[in-house]
Protein backbone atom coordinates (compact mmCIF):
# COMPACT_ATOMS: atom_id res chain seq x y z
CA UNK A 1 0.00 0.00 0.00
CA UNK A 2 2.95 2.34 0.56
CA UNK A 3 3.71 2.36 -3.16
CA UNK A 4 0.48 4.22 -3.92
CA UNK A 5 -0.21 7.90 -3.44
CA UNK A 6 -3.52 7.31 -1.68
CA UNK A 7 -6.16 4.67 -1.05
CA UNK A 8 -8.26 5.75 -4.04
CA UNK A 9 -5.39 5.16 -6.45
CA UNK A 10 -4.95 1.68 -4.97
CA UNK A 11 -8.67 0.97 -5.39
CA UNK A 12 -8.52 2.11 -9.02
CA UNK A 13 -5.55 -0.18 -9.60
CA UNK A 14 -7.39 -3.12 -7.97
CA UNK A 15 -10.44 -2.41 -10.12
CA UNK A 16 -8.42 -2.36 -13.35
CA UNK A 17 -6.35 -5.40 -12.41
CA UNK A 18 -9.40 -7.44 -11.43
CA UNK A 19 -10.95 -6.63 -14.81
CA UNK A 20 -7.71 -7.72 -16.49
CA UNK A 21 -7.78 -11.02 -14.60
CA UNK A 22 -11.46 -11.55 -15.45
CA UNK A 23 -12.61 -11.27 -11.85
CA UNK A 24 -15.61 -9.38 -10.52
CA UNK A 25 -14.22 -5.89 -9.70
CA UNK A 26 -17.08 -5.04 -7.31
CA UNK A 27 -16.43 -8.15 -5.25
CA UNK A 28 -12.68 -7.44 -5.14
CA UNK A 29 -13.25 -3.83 -4.00
CA UNK A 30 -15.75 -5.01 -1.36
CA UNK A 31 -13.22 -7.53 -0.03
CA UNK A 32 -10.56 -4.83 0.04
CA UNK A 33 -12.86 -2.42 1.90
CA UNK A 34 -13.62 -5.10 4.50
CA UNK A 35 -9.92 -5.82 4.91
CA UNK A 36 -9.12 -2.13 5.37
CA UNK A 37 -11.99 -1.70 7.84
CA UNK A 38 -10.76 -4.63 9.93
CA UNK A 39 -7.21 -3.32 9.84
CA UNK A 40 -8.05 0.28 10.74
CA UNK A 41 -10.83 -0.45 13.21
CA UNK A 42 -8.39 -2.34 15.45
CA UNK A 43 -6.45 0.84 16.23
CA UNK A 44 -7.29 1.91 19.79
CA UNK A 45 -9.11 5.21 20.16
CA UNK A 46 -6.44 6.52 22.56
CA UNK A 47 -3.78 6.01 19.91
CA UNK A 48 -5.84 7.93 17.34
CA UNK A 49 -6.45 10.79 19.81
CA UNK A 50 -2.74 10.93 20.71
CA UNK A 51 -1.74 11.08 17.03
CA UNK A 52 -4.25 13.88 16.39
CA UNK A 53 -2.98 15.78 19.45
CA UNK A 54 0.65 15.37 18.36
CA UNK A 55 -0.20 16.62 14.88
CA UNK A 56 -1.98 19.67 16.29
CA UNK A 57 1.03 20.46 18.52
CA UNK A 58 3.44 20.20 15.61
CA UNK A 59 1.24 22.46 13.47
CA UNK A 60 0.88 24.96 16.34
CA UNK A 61 4.67 25.16 16.77
CA UNK A 62 5.27 25.56 13.04
CA UNK A 63 6.09 29.23 12.42
CA UNK A 64 6.49 28.96 8.67
CA UNK A 65 3.98 30.79 6.53
CA UNK A 66 2.09 28.63 4.07
CA UNK A 67 -1.14 28.48 2.19
CA UNK A 68 -3.97 26.85 4.12
CA UNK A 69 -4.31 24.44 1.19
CA UNK A 70 -0.79 23.06 1.50
CA UNK A 71 0.68 20.96 4.26
CA UNK A 72 4.09 22.59 4.31
CA UNK A 73 5.63 25.97 3.65
CA UNK A 74 7.24 26.59 0.28
CA UNK A 75 10.93 25.87 0.22
CA UNK A 76 13.35 28.72 -0.29
CA UNK A 77 14.88 28.79 -3.74
CA UNK A 78 17.15 31.79 -3.36
CA UNK A 79 20.28 29.90 -4.46
CA UNK A 80 18.62 28.80 -7.69
CA UNK A 81 17.32 32.33 -8.28
CA UNK A 82 20.77 33.89 -7.75
CA UNK A 83 22.44 31.38 -10.09
CA UNK A 84 19.80 32.03 -12.76
CA UNK A 85 20.24 35.78 -12.35
CA UNK A 86 24.02 35.49 -12.74
CA UNK A 87 23.66 33.36 -15.87
CA UNK A 88 21.23 35.86 -17.42
CA UNK A 89 23.58 38.75 -16.59
CA UNK A 90 26.56 36.95 -18.16
CA UNK A 91 24.54 36.18 -21.30
CA UNK A 92 23.45 39.83 -21.55
CA UNK A 93 27.05 41.04 -21.21
CA UNK A 94 28.21 38.56 -23.86
CA UNK A 95 25.43 39.71 -26.22
CA UNK A 96 26.46 43.36 -25.79
CA UNK A 97 30.14 42.54 -26.37
CA UNK A 98 29.29 40.46 -29.46
CA UNK A 99 27.10 43.20 -30.94
CA UNK A 100 29.77 45.86 -30.35
CA UNK A 101 32.36 43.61 -31.94
CA UNK A 102 30.12 43.03 -34.98
CA UNK A 103 29.68 46.77 -35.45
CA UNK A 104 33.35 47.67 -35.08
CA UNK A 105 35.08 44.82 -36.95
CA UNK A 106 37.42 46.59 -39.35
CA UNK A 107 35.24 49.69 -39.04
CA UNK A 108 33.18 48.39 -41.95
CA UNK A 109 30.18 50.48 -41.05
CA UNK A 110 32.19 53.70 -40.87
CA UNK A 111 34.02 52.84 -44.12
CA UNK A 112 30.75 52.21 -45.94
CA UNK A 113 29.32 55.49 -44.64
CA UNK A 114 32.47 57.33 -45.69
CA UNK A 115 32.18 55.77 -49.17
CA UNK A 116 28.64 57.12 -49.66
CA UNK A 117 29.44 60.57 -48.33
CA UNK A 118 32.40 61.15 -50.65
C-alpha positions in Angstrom: 0.0 0.0 0.0 2.9 2.3 0.6 3.7 2.4 -3.2 0.5 4.2 -3.9 -0.2 7.9 -3.4 -3.5 7.3 -1.7 -6.2 4.7 -1.0 -8.3 5.8 -4.0 -5.4 5.2 -6.4 -5.0 1.7 -5.0 -8.7 1.0 -5.4 -8.5 2.1 -9.0 -5.5 -0.2 -9.6 -7.4 -3.1 -8.0 -10.4 -2.4 -10.1 -8.4 -2.4 -13.4 -6.3 -5.4 -12.4 -9.4 -7.4 -11.4 -11.0 -6.6 -14.8 -7.7 -7.7 -16.5 -7.8 -11.0 -14.6 -11.5 -11.5 -15.5 -12.6 -11.3 -11.8 -15.6 -9.4 -10.5 -14.2 -5.9 -9.7 -17.1 -5.0 -7.3 -16.4 -8.2 -5.2 -12.7 -7.4 -5.1 -13.3 -3.8 -4.0 -15.7 -5.0 -1.4 -13.2 -7.5 0.0 -10.6 -4.8 0.0 -12.9 -2.4 1.9 -13.6 -5.1 4.5 -9.9 -5.8 4.9 -9.1 -2.1 5.4 -12.0 -1.7 7.8 -10.8 -4.6 9.9 -7.2 -3.3 9.8 -8.1 0.3 10.7 -10.8 -0.4 13.2 -8.4 -2.3 15.4 -6.5 0.8 16.2 -7.3 1.9 19.8 -9.1 5.2 20.2 -6.4 6.5 22.6 -3.8 6.0 19.9 -5.8 7.9 17.3 -6.4 10.8 19.8 -2.7 10.9 20.7 -1.7 11.1 17.0 -4.2 13.9 16.4 -3.0 15.8 19.4 0.7 15.4 18.4 -0.2 16.6 14.9 -2.0 19.7 16.3 1.0 20.5 18.5 3.4 20.2 15.6 1.2 22.5 13.5 0.9 25.0 16.3 4.7 25.2 16.8 5.3 25.6 13.0 6.1 29.2 12.4 6.5 29.0 8.7 4.0 30.8 6.5 2.1 28.6 4.1 -1.1 28.5 2.2 -4.0 26.9 4.1 -4.3 24.4 1.2 -0.8 23.1 1.5 0.7 21.0 4.3 4.1 22.6 4.3 5.6 26.0 3.7 7.2 26.6 0.3 10.9 25.9 0.2 13.3 28.7 -0.3 14.9 28.8 -3.7 17.2 31.8 -3.4 20.3 29.9 -4.5 18.6 28.8 -7.7 17.3 32.3 -8.3 20.8 33.9 -7.8 22.4 31.4 -10.1 19.8 32.0 -12.8 20.2 35.8 -12.4 24.0 35.5 -12.7 23.7 33.4 -15.9 21.2 35.9 -17.4 23.6 38.8 -16.6 26.6 37.0 -18.2 24.5 36.2 -21.3 23.4 39.8 -21.5 27.0 41.0 -21.2 28.2 38.6 -23.9 25.4 39.7 -26.2 26.5 43.4 -25.8 30.1 42.5 -26.4 29.3 40.5 -29.5 27.1 43.2 -30.9 29.8 45.9 -30.3 32.4 43.6 -31.9 30.1 43.0 -35.0 29.7 46.8 -35.5 33.3 47.7 -35.1 35.1 44.8 -36.9 37.4 46.6 -39.3 35.2 49.7 -39.0 33.2 48.4 -41.9 30.2 50.5 -41.0 32.2 53.7 -40.9 34.0 52.8 -44.1 30.8 52.2 -45.9 29.3 55.5 -44.6 32.5 57.3 -45.7 32.2 55.8 -49.2 28.6 57.1 -49.7 29.4 60.6 -48.3 32.4 61.1 -50.7 
